[in-house]
Amino acid sequence: MLEIGIFSVILLAAGYWATMFVMGRHDDVIHGKFVHSEDEGTFVQAAMPAPPPRFPNRPVVKAAEPTRIAPANDPAAKPVTSDALQSLLAAIQQDLKSVA
């Protein structure tokens, strides 16, 4: 198994060398240089653009006013009578019968 791995690496290196030689990059094959010294002066690094903000600003939303619930001791609130409770109970029973 080790011999197959070593043979594969050698075969891969020979294929790479042959590809570079056929493409006309003889200097790269012989010396292994891929960066030429005469090209160094012409390289100018591009300016990096400013990154966008991580999180956009959220729109200002005003919180809704909570609904007012009349307190139990409010004199304007009507007291609950037994007649109102009886009619509510009858309506609920009728709804339950119609569903069943």
MARBA-3410 file (N, C-alpha, C, O; in Angstrom, 1 decimal):
100
0.8,-1.2,0.0,0.0,0.0,0.0,0.9,1.3,0.0,0.6,2.2,-0.7 ~ 2.0,1.2,0.8,2.9,2.4,0.8,3.5,2.6,-0.6,3.7,3.7,-1.0 ~ 3.9,1.5,-1.2,4.5,1.6,-2.6,3.5,2.2,-3.6,4.0,3.0,-4.4 ~ 2.2,1.9,-3.5,1.3,2.5,-4.4,1.2,4.0,-4.1,1.1,4.8,-5.1 ~ 1.2,4.4,-2.9,1.2,5.9,-2.5,2.4,6.6,-3.1,2.2,7.7,-3.6
3.6,6.0,-2.9,4.8,6.7,-3.4,4.8,6.7,-4.9,5.1,7.8,-5.5 ~ 4.4,5.7,-5.5,4.3,5.6,-7.0,3.3,6.7,-7.5,3.5,7.3,-8.5 ~ 2.2,6.9,-6.8,1.2,7.9,-7.2,1.7,9.3,-7.1,1.5,10.1,-8.0 ~ 2.5,9.6,-6.1,3.1,10.9,-5.9,4.1,11.2,-7.0,4.1,12.3,-7.6 ~ 4.9,10.2,-7.3,5.9,10.3,-8.4,5.2,10.5,-9.7,5.6,11.4,-10.5
4.2,9.8,-10.0,3.4,9.9,-11.2,2.7,11.3,-11.3,2.7,11.8,-12.4 ~ 2.2,11.8,-10.2,1.6,13.1,-10.2,2.7,14.2,-10.5,2.4,15.1,-11.3 ~ 3.8,14.1,-9.9,4.9,15.1,-10.2,5.4,15.0,-11.6,5.6,16.1,-12.2 ~ 5.5,13.8,-12.2,5.9,13.7,-13.6,4.8,14.3,-14.5,5.2,14.9,-15.5 ~ 3.6,14.1,-14.2,2.5,14.6,-15.0,2.5,16.1,-15.0,2.3,16.8,-16.0
2.7,16.7,-13.8,2.8,18.1,-13.6,4.0,18.7,-14.4,3.8,19.7,-15.1 ~ 5.1,18.1,-14.3,6.3,18.5,-15.1,6.0,18.5,-16.6,6.4,19.4,-17.3 ~ 5.4,17.4,-17.1,5.1,17.3,-18.5,4.2,18.3,-19.0,4.3,18.9,-20.1 ~ 3.1,18.6,-18.1,2.1,19.6,-18.5,2.8,21.0,-18.6,2.5,21.8,-19.5 ~ 3.6,21.4,-17.6,4.3,22.7,-17.7,5.3,22.8,-18.9,5.4,23.8,-19.5
5.9,21.7,-19.2,6.9,21.7,-20.3,6.1,21.9,-21.6,6.6,22.6,-22.5 ~ 5.0,21.2,-21.8,4.2,21.3,-23.0,3.6,22.7,-23.2,3.5,23.2,-24.3 ~ 3.2,23.3,-22.1,2.6,24.6,-22.1,3.7,25.7,-22.4,3.3,26.9,-22.6 ~ 4.9,25.4,-22.5,6.0,26.3,-22.8,6.5,27.1,-21.6,7.2,28.1,-21.8 ~ 6.3,26.6,-20.4,6.8,27.2,-19.2,8.1,26.5,-18.7,8.1,25.9,-17.6
9.1,26.5,-19.6,10.3,25.7,-19.4,11.1,26.3,-18.1,11.6,25.5,-17.3 ~ 11.1,27.6,-17.9,11.7,28.2,-16.8,11.1,27.7,-15.5,11.8,27.4,-14.5 ~ 9.8,27.6,-15.5,9.1,27.2,-14.3,9.4,25.7,-14.0,9.5,25.3,-12.8 ~ 9.5,24.9,-15.0,9.8,23.5,-14.8,11.2,23.3,-14.3,11.4,22.5,-13.4 ~ 12.2,24.1,-14.8,13.5,23.8,-14.5,13.8,24.4,-13.1,14.4,23.8,-12.2
13.4,25.7,-12.9,13.8,26.4,-11.6,12.7,26.4,-10.6,13.0,26.7,-9.4 ~ 11.5,26.1,-11.0,10.4,26.1,-10.0,10.0,27.5,-9.6,9.4,27.7,-8.5 ~ 10.3,28.6,-10.4,9.9,29.9,-10.1,8.6,30.3,-10.8,8.5,30.1,-12.0 ~ 7.6,30.8,-10.1,6.4,31.2,-10.7,6.1,32.7,-10.6,5.2,33.2,-11.2 ~ 7.0,33.4,-9.9,6.9,34.9,-9.8,8.2,35.4,-10.4,9.3,35.1,-10.0
8.0,36.2,-11.5,9.2,36.8,-12.1,9.6,38.1,-11.5,8.7,38.9,-11.1 ~ 10.8,38.4,-11.4,11.3,39.6,-10.7,11.0,40.9,-11.5,10.8,42.0,-10.9 ~ 10.9,40.8,-12.9,10.6,42.0,-13.6,9.2,42.5,-13.5,8.9,43.6,-13.9 ~ 8.3,41.6,-13.1,6.9,42.0,-12.9,6.6,42.6,-11.6,5.5,43.1,-11.4 ~ 7.5,42.7,-10.7,7.3,43.2,-9.3,7.0,44.7,-9.3,6.1,45.1,-8.5
7.6,45.5,-10.2,7.4,46.9,-10.1,6.0,47.4,-10.7,5.6,48.4,-10.3 ~ 5.4,46.6,-11.5,4.1,47.0,-12.1,2.9,46.7,-11.2,1.8,47.1,-11.5 ~ 3.1,45.9,-10.2,1.9,45.5,-9.4,1.6,46.6,-8.4,2.4,47.1,-7.6 ~ 0.3,47.0,-8.5,-0.2,48.1,-7.6,-1.4,47.5,-6.9,-2.3,47.0,-7.5 ~ -1.4,47.5,-5.6,-2.5,47.0,-4.8,-3.7,47.8,-4.9,-3.6,49.0,-4.7
-4.8,47.2,-5.2,-6.1,47.9,-5.3,-6.6,48.4,-3.9,-6.3,47.7,-2.9 ~ -7.2,49.5,-3.9,-7.7,50.1,-2.6,-8.9,49.2,-2.2,-9.8,48.8,-3.0 ~ -9.0,48.9,-0.9,-10.0,48.1,-0.4,-11.3,48.9,-0.2,-11.2,50.0,0.4 ~ -12.4,48.5,-0.7,-13.6,49.3,-0.4,-14.0,49.1,1.0,-13.7,48.2,1.7 ~ -14.8,50.1,1.5,-15.2,50.1,2.9,-16.2,49.0,3.1,-17.2,48.9,2.2
-16.1,48.2,4.1,-17.1,47.1,4.3,-18.5,47.7,4.7,-18.6,48.8,5.3 ~ -19.5,47.0,4.3,-20.9,47.5,4.6,-21.1,47.4,6.2,-20.4,46.6,6.8 ~ -22.0,48.1,6.7,-22.2,48.0,8.2,-22.7,46.6,8.5,-23.4,46.0,7.7 ~ -22.4,46.1,9.7,-22.8,44.8,10.0,-24.3,44.6,10.1,-24.8,43.6,9.6 ~ -24.9,45.6,10.8,-26.4,45.5,10.9,-27.0,46.9,10.5,-26.5,47.9,11.0
-27.9,46.9,9.7,-28.5,48.2,9.3,-29.3,48.8,10.5,-29.8,48.0,11.3 ~ -29.5,50.1,10.4,-30.2,50.7,11.5,-31.7,50.4,11.4,-32.3,50.3,10.3 ~ -32.2,50.1,12.5,-33.7,49.7,12.6,-34.5,51.0,12.5,-34.1,52.0,13.1 ~ -35.7,50.9,11.9,-36.6,52.1,11.9,-37.1,52.3,13.3,-37.4,51.3,14.0 ~ -37.4,53.5,13.6,-37.9,53.9,14.9,-39.4,53.5,14.9,-40.2,54.1,14.1
-39.8,52.7,15.8,-41.2,52.3,15.9,-41.7,52.7,17.3,-41.1,52.3,18.3 ~ -42.8,53.4,17.3,-43.3,53.8,18.6,-44.2,52.7,19.1,-45.0,52.1,18.4 ~ -44.0,52.4,20.4,-44.8,51.3,21.0,-46.3,51.7,21.1,-46.6,52.8,21.4 ~ -47.1,50.7,20.9,-48.6,50.9,20.9,-49.0,51.1,22.4,-48.5,50.5,23.3 ~ -50.0,51.9,22.5,-50.6,52.2,23.8,-51.4,51.0,24.3,-52.2,50.4,23.5
-51.2,50.5,25.5,-52.0,49.3,26.0,-53.4,49.8,26.1,-53.7,50.9,26.5 ~ -54.3,48.8,25.9,-55.7,49.1,26.1,-56.1,49.3,27.5,-55.5,48.6,28.4 ~ -57.0,50.2,27.8,-57.3,50.5,29.2,-58.4,49.5,29.6,-59.4,49.3,28.9 ~ -58.1,48.9,30.7,-59.1,48.0,31.3,-59.6,48.7,32.6,-58.9,49.2,33.4 ~ -61.0,48.7,32.6,-61.6,49.4,33.8,-61.3,48.6,35.0,-61.5,47.4,35.1
-60.8,49.3,36.1,-60.6,48.6,37.3,-61.9,48.2,38.0,-63.0,48.7,37.7 ~ -61.8,47.2,38.9,-63.0,46.6,39.5,-63.7,47.7,40.3,-64.9,47.6,40.5 ~ -63.0,48.6,40.9,-63.7,49.5,41.8,-64.1,50.8,41.1,-64.4,51.8,41.7 ~ -64.2,50.8,39.7,-64.6,52.0,39.0,-66.1,52.1,39.1,-66.8,51.2,38.8 ~ -66.6,53.3,39.5,-68.0,53.5,39.6,-68.8,53.5,38.3,-70.0,53.3,38.3
-68.1,53.8,37.2,-68.8,53.8,35.9,-69.0,52.4,35.4,-69.9,52.2,34.5 ~ -68.3,51.4,35.9,-68.5,50.0,35.4,-69.9,49.5,35.9,-70.2,49.7,37.1 ~ -70.5,48.7,35.1,-71.8,48.1,35.5,-71.6,46.9,36.3,-70.7,46.1,35.9 ~ -72.3,46.7,37.4,-72.2,45.4,38.1,-72.8,44.3,37.3,-73.8,44.5,36.6 ~ -72.2,43.1,37.4,-72.7,42.0,36.7,-73.9,41.4,37.5,-73.7,41.1,38.7
-75.0,41.2,36.8,-76.2,40.6,37.5,-76.3,39.2,37.2,-75.6,38.6,36.3 ~ -77.1,38.5,38.0,-77.3,37.1,37.7,-78.0,36.8,36.4,-77.8,35.8,35.8 ~ -78.9,37.7,36.0,-79.6,37.6,34.7,-78.6,37.5,33.6,-78.8,36.7,32.6 ~ -77.6,38.4,33.6,-76.6,38.5,32.5,-75.8,37.2,32.5,-75.5,36.7,31.4 ~ -75.5,36.7,33.7,-74.7,35.4,33.8,-75.5,34.2,33.3,-75.0,33.4,32.6
-76.8,34.2,33.6,-77.7,33.1,33.2,-77.9,33.1,31.7,-77.8,32.1,31.0 ~ -78.0,34.3,31.0,-78.1,34.4,29.6,-76.8,34.0,28.9,-76.8,33.3,27.8 ~ -75.7,34.3,29.5,-74.4,33.9,28.9,-74.2,32.4,29.0,-73.7,31.8,28.1 ~ -74.6,31.8,30.2,-74.6,30.4,30.3,-75.5,29.7,29.3,-75.1,28.6,28.8 ~ -76.6,30.2,29.1,-77.6,29.6,28.1,-77.0,29.6,26.7,-77.1,28.7,26.0
-76.3,30.7,26.4,-75.7,30.9,25.0,-74.6,29.9,24.8,-74.5,29.3,23.8 ~ -73.8,29.7,25.9,-72.7,28.7,25.8,-73.2,27.3,25.7,-72.7,26.5,24.9 ~ -74.2,27.0,26.4,-74.8,25.6,26.4,-75.4,25.4,25.0,-75.3,24.3,24.5 ~ -76.0,26.4,24.4,-76.6,26.2,23.1,-75.5,26.0,22.0,-75.7,25.2,21.1 ~ -74.4,26.7,22.2,-73.3,26.6,21.2,-72.7,25.2,21.3,-72.3,24.5,20.3
-72.6,24.7,22.6,-72.0,23.3,22.8,-72.9,22.3,22.2,-72.4,21.3,21.6 ~ -74.3,22.4,22.3,-75.2,21.5,21.7,-75.1,21.5,20.2,-75.2,20.4,19.6 ~ -75.0,22.7,19.6,-74.9,22.7,18.2,-73.6,22.1,17.6,-73.6,21.6,16.5 ~ -72.6,22.2,18.4,-71.3,21.6,17.9,-71.3,20.1,18.0,-70.8,19.4,17.2 ~ -71.9,19.6,19.1,-72.0,18.1,19.3,-72.9,17.4,18.4,-73.1,16.2,18.5
END
